[in-house]
């Protein structure tokens, strides 16, 4: 695996040519890829295989929610990541720079509209009223399972 300094130098080169995404977004995508690889190794026996775009996006979603919770949407937007296509753009910038590999089947289209960022990163944390008669009461929040299975 390449050293962190080499990877960071690559990110700086990418960002000097394309400033759509914050340098931290590239590091975060790489960490999400590491999570996807770990999950794959746990779930699949046999030879190693390539992580697909949708598999990376699932890992990205889980990792973002784990790391940032209700602030995921805000943090990702600050980094310029507002859609699954943005994650794909970051991945293919890293591929172009020689920091990630791809197969002949891989395409930027693999990242198109896989899930809606608002539905995944914002909606679960918005307050909802439970009944019409609760009009004067404080809003309640939807219960959500944490990474460890507990409801908060």
Steps between C-alpha positions, in 0.01 A plus 500: 500500500626846418621729773266765635737774379489373141120482516477852644733634230269345241201666663672838491573453128137407434369797701734743323339399168143444626387689809144362517582281799687565823816293549337328800234358267763289323634367829147421614419309180819298545399417858152400380665273243707342779173435688345341189802272458480389865129420469561312178779291654270410790205406279667335202721194516745433221718723288494874546280688260447856390268737691224630272372857494173414678690298764730794562202733526336277763821501702528877450145550632557285809839654572366857464207430734731327749756780495273805480144391593254787449784723378590270206308705244660823621856364507469332160351815345787708642737263320299538177340155517127537437415186304616150422634637172739721699641188667548350153680814381738472794560130435572555131733793578696263724495236224631755248775594746592131535401474866204265450445223250204421281383219280380524141144477630534797738340825389407835647141395423534240781466793742201670337194548724564197723330673791372846586729686740212687664309178567807328643682775687234757596146357511565245777597784732216743431237542771154356435168551675348179627131603515281793405417555871870556573491839327614697805751244625869487409582300188622146544784349307491171316675223686796368311723203553864577571788300352487275807129428466381727779211737441553866571 
